[in-house]
Amino acid sequence: MNQSELQNTFKSPDTEEPIDIYFYRRLGYRVALFSAKHKIRPNTITIISIFWGVLAGHLYYYNNIWINVLGIIALIIANTLDSADGQLARMTNDKSELGRILDGLAGNLWFLSIYIHIGLRLTHNGFGPWIWIIGIITGISHIFQAAIADYYRNGHLYFVKGEGGNEFRSSRDIKKEYEQLSWRKNFWMKLFMYFYHNYTREQELFTGNLQKLVSFIHNKYPNQMPQWLREGFRTENKPLMKYTNILSFNTRAIALWISILIQLPLLYWYFELTVLNIILIYTILKQQAISKKYLNLLQREVIQDV
């Protein structure tokens, strides 16, 4: 395996976790090489990952540890494919807005299946209807945790590489594009844009200062941002990446698997509601402060230039 070519498929060392670097990215790279050779597109891999993730959720329904282990394997396969689609897109430069929409939708569909089947399992084991209230609240928490973590990681990559400006499209712009599509002529794209619009609105609810900072940079420095800004923001923001990673897949998957294997799936929901929400609140507060600091510095620089 060519290490240099493998690393070129990473987003950035700042945002990669060890388990991704030494496991998922390596497996994903092999899938990406195979897919590139056989002209399989990234979106196809993403769709296949959805089936594996939904299957994993179903396998967590059963009070049988060996079936649950198969569910763990299925979710590992789903996440490997989720890694592979991005690596393939970067290898072949086959990137699209639809791909980003599908990528965000895939993870939500995995965990929708997981939450529904955990709820059914708990109901089958004698828990009352109240358990579904906890499940719904947990699911909503998951949506915000994943969406905001994704937005903050993309924000960090924007300062690291000067790329990804399209990741900061406003929900207003997306809605305009959505309204221009026809249900009759563009049914699937319009449907995906509907979900993408909602996903972006979720991200915008708690990321106001970062949105303002990126918008200011786009308007004031359309070609290249100042080097002091790039380096300063990256240095201060990098410690937060470990928290956005916790809010993403690996940590929550490990917590899920432990709770499933010890036959106490409700513990996973409690972990989501307590530990992950505390980390989410801390991350939002810290990131908002960092973005506000650099927005103020840029505004003062503009005033001095005038």
TAHU-V319344 format. One record per residue. N is the residue number from 1. OMEGA is omega in radians with two decimals (999 if undefined). D_CENTER is the distance of its C-alpha to the mean C-alpha in Angstrom with 1 decimal. Layout:
N:OMEGA:D_CENTER
N:OMEGA:D_CENTER
This chain:
1:3.14:27.1
2:-3.05:27.1
3:-3.13:25.1
4:3.13:25.1
5:3.09:23.7
6:-3.11:21.0
7:3.09:20.0
8:3.11:19.9
9:3.08:17.0
10:3.04:14.9
11:3.12:12.8
12:3.06:14.8
13:-3.13:16.5
14:-3.00:15.3
15:-3.12:11.7
16:3.06:12.6
17:3.12:13.6
18:-3.13:17.0
19:3.06:16.1
20:-3.07:13.8
21:-3.01:16.7
22:-3.14:19.5
23:-3.02:18.2
24:-3.12:15.1
25:3.14:15.6
26:3.07:19.3
27:-3.14:19.1
28:3.14:16.6
29:3.12:19.0
30:3.08:21.9
31:-3.14:20.2
32:3.10:19.4
33:3.12:23.1
34:-3.10:24.4
35:3.12:22.5
36:-3.13:23.6
37:-3.07:27.2
38:3.05:27.2
39:3.03:25.6
40:-3.04:22.6
41:-3.13:20.0
42:-3.11:16.2
43:3.09:15.8
44:3.12:18.3
45:3.12:16.4
46:-3.14:13.2
47:3.10:15.8
48:3.13:17.4
49:3.12:14.3
50:3.14:14.2
51:3.13:17.8
52:3.14:17.4
53:3.11:14.7
54:3.08:17.0
55:3.12:19.9
56:3.12:18.6
57:3.13:18.4
58:-3.09:22.0
59:3.07:23.2
60:3.14:22.3
61:-2.96:24.8
62:3.06:27.8
63:-3.11:29.8
64:-2.99:30.3
65:-3.11:28.7
66:3.03:29.1
67:3.09:27.3
68:3.09:24.5
69:3.06:24.5
70:3.07:24.1
71:3.09:21.0
72:3.12:19.6
73:3.14:20.5
74:3.14:19.0
75:3.05:15.5
76:3.09:15.9
77:3.14:16.9
78:-3.11:14.0
79:3.05:11.5
80:3.10:14.1
81:3.09:14.1
82:3.05:10.4
83:-3.07:11.2
84:-3.09:14.4
85:3.10:13.4
86:3.11:11.8
87:3.11:14.8
88:3.13:17.2
89:3.13:16.0
90:3.12:16.8
91:-3.01:19.9
92:-3.07:21.3
93:3.12:19.9
94:-3.10:19.1
95:-3.14:16.3
96:3.08:16.2
97:3.10:14.8
98:3.12:15.0
99:3.11:12.8
100:3.12:9.9
101:-3.14:10.7
102:-3.11:11.1
103:3.11:7.9
104:-3.12:6.1
105:-3.07:9.3
106:-3.12:9.6
107:3.12:7.4
108:3.12:9.2
109:3.05:12.4
110:-3.01:12.3
111:2.99:12.3
112:3.09:14.6
113:-3.13:17.0
114:-3.11:16.7
115:3.13:17.6
116:-3.09:20.3
117:3.01:21.9
118:3.10:21.9
119:3.11:23.5
120:3.12:26.0
121:3.14:26.8
122:3.09:27.5
123:3.11:29.6
124:-3.12:31.5
125:3.00:32.1
126:3.11:33.8
127:-3.11:31.4
128:-3.12:32.2
129:-3.13:30.4
130:-3.10:29.1
131:3.14:26.5
132:3.06:24.7
133:3.09:24.6
134:-3.13:22.7
135:3.14:20.4
136:3.12:19.6
137:3.11:19.1
138:3.13:16.8
139:3.10:14.7
140:3.09:14.6
141:-3.14:13.7
142:-3.12:10.7
143:-3.13:9.5
144:3.12:10.1
145:-3.09:8.8
146:-3.09:5.2
147:-3.10:5.9
148:3.08:8.0
149:3.11:6.4
150:-3.12:4.2
151:-3.13:7.8
152:3.08:9.6
153:3.11:8.5
154:3.07:9.4
155:3.12:12.4
156:3.13:13.4
157:3.10:13.4
158:3.14:15.4
159:3.13:18.0
160:-3.00:18.0
161:-3.05:18.5
162:-3.13:19.5
163:3.00:17.2
164:3.11:14.4
165:3.12:16.5
166:3.10:15.6
167:-3.08:12.0
168:3.08:13.9
169:-3.12:15.8
170:3.10:17.2
171:3.11:17.2
172:3.12:20.9
173:-3.14:20.8
174:3.13:18.5
175:3.10:20.9
176:3.12:23.8
177:3.11:22.6
178:-3.10:21.9
179:3.13:25.5
180:-3.13:26.9
181:-3.14:25.9
182:3.09:28.3
183:-3.11:27.6
184:-3.06:30.5
185:-3.04:29.7
186:-2.99:25.9
187:-3.04:24.9
188:3.14:21.7
189:3.12:20.4
190:3.11:21.4
191:3.12:19.7
192:3.12:16.4
193:3.07:17.0
194:3.12:17.7
195:3.14:14.4
196:3.11:12.8
197:3.12:15.2
198:3.13:14.5
199:-3.13:10.7
200:3.09:11.9
201:3.09:14.6
202:3.14:12.4
203:-3.04:10.8
204:-3.07:14.4
205:-3.03:16.0
206:-3.08:15.4
207:-3.02:14.9
208:-3.08:18.3
209:3.10:19.7
210:3.08:17.0
211:-3.14:17.4
212:-3.13:21.2
213:-3.13:21.1
214:3.11:19.2
215:3.12:21.5
216:3.14:24.5
217:3.13:23.8
218:-3.10:23.5
219:-3.05:26.8
220:-3.10:28.7
221:-3.06:27.5
222:-3.09:26.5
223:-3.11:27.3
224:3.13:26.4
225:3.13:25.5
226:-3.11:28.0
227:3.14:27.6
228:3.13:28.2
229:-3.14:25.3
230:-3.08:22.9
231:-3.11:24.2
232:-3.14:24.6
233:-3.12:21.2
234:-3.11:19.6
235:-3.10:22.0
236:-3.05:21.4
237:-3.05:17.7
238:3.12:17.1
239:3.14:18.0
240:-3.09:15.1
241:3.12:12.6
242:3.11:13.7
243:3.08:12.8
244:3.08:9.2
245:3.09:9.1
246:-3.12:11.1
247:-3.09:8.8
248:-2.97:6.1
249:-2.85:8.0
250:-3.11:11.3
251:-3.12:13.1
252:3.12:12.5
253:3.12:13.5
254:3.10:16.6
255:3.11:17.5
256:-3.08:17.3
257:3.10:19.4
258:-3.11:22.0
259:3.11:22.5
260:-3.08:23.0
261:3.10:25.3
262:3.06:27.4
263:3.09:27.7
264:-3.06:26.3
265:3.13:23.0
266:3.11:23.5
267:3.14:22.8
268:3.11:19.1
269:3.11:19.0
270:3.09:21.0
271:3.10:18.7
272:-3.02:15.8
273:-3.08:18.2
274:-3.02:19.8
275:-3.05:18.2
276:3.10:14.6
277:3.06:15.8
278:3.11:18.2
279:3.12:15.7
280:-3.12:13.6
281:3.13:17.0
282:-3.12:18.0
283:3.13:15.0
284:-3.10:15.5
285:-3.13:19.2
286:-3.09:19.2
287:3.09:16.9
288:-3.14:18.9
289:3.13:22.0
290:-3.13:21.1
291:3.13:20.3
292:3.13:23.5
293:-3.08:25.5
294:3.03:24.7
295:3.11:25.1
296:3.12:28.5
297:3.13:29.5
298:-3.14:28.9
299:3.09:30.8
300:3.13:33.6
301:3.12:33.8
302:3.13:34.1
303:3.14:36.9
304:3.12:38.7
305:3.13:38.6
306:999:40.2
